[in-house]
């Protein structure tokens, strides 16, 4: 691919960065860590305000077909992600905008598209993902929550768990077993449901630090209109695989880490140990330089993913490779940065906390991306099976 941006792309990138730079001035001080959106009321409100602003500009529908209000290209979408990541701006619903919308565009009926896409594009409706279950995580095909069709409705019973921000979501999408007697991978359906539907109960799952961005969701005879499906009945597994390939460039996370790297460099320049700045320590310099090189590689991978998507050539293994690289880089950054910061890197809510306590939060959160969206072990299997053609173990 040609890594040089066109003049039009450069102009779009500048506009994205200019707007996000202004929004950063309004970001609440409590907005520390990727999950603050779901934890703190003022951070959630900031997220909603940014979503409305982006919706007005048409930026939540980048790379959508024009008939659904879309404009721009997949590269514009990645450039927008760059700006948001660098300036730490929310406003893009990871479930509605990044997952459901592109999936619906390819697999949903026209009725579903017309009903659900416009509110997503305007930033008016927030979504959550109803995926994992207590006994069905990365091996999602073993799920047991049922959605039995009766007349023009599905009646859902069961439990989902590790649902990010389910307590904030207006609507949810998930896969449910619609044919209990059917064969694996051909017995589940992708269903959309209003989270305020009677019979839906959301309970928080607290972290060890007391925060609870994840939830478990219980379904007790929840009635959902039968028309609220994406794809075909009992063929939800194909929709799951379709969704898994979207928005895996990781550019938002990469640029957020780049901004944190700049702050880490500033910390090293300003902090002295044994009478010398940390930046003069050759071991520190080497470790920081290695992170900087890896971040440049991650950006190149993200641009490549965007280019492949623009040409409709991205394979499932490409998304898996990108996800593995940027998620494990995030973990390495958290470990190295906390190590360089020393004991103060474990402090938050204190004048002694470097980078406003971001390192302590990043250290605790860094494992999440390695597990979420399919564990990296699963991603490596996808690369092996679909990318390299290696045989499955029997």
Phi, psi and omega in degrees: 000160176269115184277357177278125180286147175288166179299323179295317179295322177297319179294317178298316181299318179297318179296317178301314182291322180297315181293315181293327177297320178291320179294329180300330180294339181261000184292130182297145178300335182281357181279083180233120181094150186293339185261005177298333178308315186272346187266318190249129185302317182291332176287321176297318179296321176299318176301314180295319179297317179295321179299317179297318180297314179294324179298319179298327182273356181078015186276349176276353181241028178296136179073007173280157173298145183303327183294347177248020177089010184278161176202167177075186185238176176296328176295321175301320180298320179288322177296322176296318177297324176303310184296316180294319180295316183295320183266001176066045184253126173279215176099348176248112181294112184298333182270314181285307185283312189274334184249300187293314186303307180295330178292314179298322180300328181265331191238346187272161175288163179298324179299316179294318179301313183294327182280320191256335184288316181303315178297327176294316181296329180273353181073029185263337184235129179255145187243163170224163183253125181253087192244280187293157175229168181307328181241019180212094179251261178296328175270070188297337184293349179267014183300157183234350179295127187257151171227096185266127184279129175225108183067235181258028180223158164252140176247116189259135175220137178141202186215139170243154182218166183056043180268107183296124174061027180297333179287347178258338188290139173280319179230161177225151171236146181195175175247139185222149181284113182255352176222085184305334181266355184285165181282153183306141181076355177228035183222016182229155183229144180272116189234143176255137180213147176286125184289351177266005180297135177306137180101351177268123178237127181248127179233135182288152172247101185288140171288172175294336179271007176095345180279159185217073177283343180257158181221162164249143186236129180251142180239122181233094183052056180273121183266124181232134178303136183296338180287346186277051177240153174248126186084202183258153176301137180069007177241032181294337181297323178293326177291322177301314180294326177295312181298324185298338182271353185271147172050050177253010180296328180073016186297324179299312180294322180297314182289327175297320178291324177298317178297319178294327177296318177300319179291326177294319177298317178299318178299318181293326178289329186263344186258128181254142171225133184056035175082000181233147176299146177303330182294345177270352179282119184298329178292317178296315180301318181294318182291320178292320180296322179297319177297319181297319179295318180294325178294322176296321177296320179297319178298319179297320178296318180297318177296321179297318178301316180298318180295318178297319180293322177301324182265007179056043182239005184285131176262163181301325181291331178296317177297320180295317181297317179296317182297317179300313187294309185287330180288320180285331173295320177300321178293316179299319179299314182300317181292315181294314182297318179294323178295316179296320181291337180074203183304329181292339178292348179262009185253141172223165180054046180208151178292347179271352184283118177291145176057039177056030178080010184295329182292319179300318180291318182295323179298320181286330185268346194296338181281343189299312185293334178292331182265318186291163181059027184094119184303157180296335174296318177296319179298322178292326175296319179299316178298317181295313186284308188268335181267315184258351178070024179286150181286153175279148177289140179252000000 
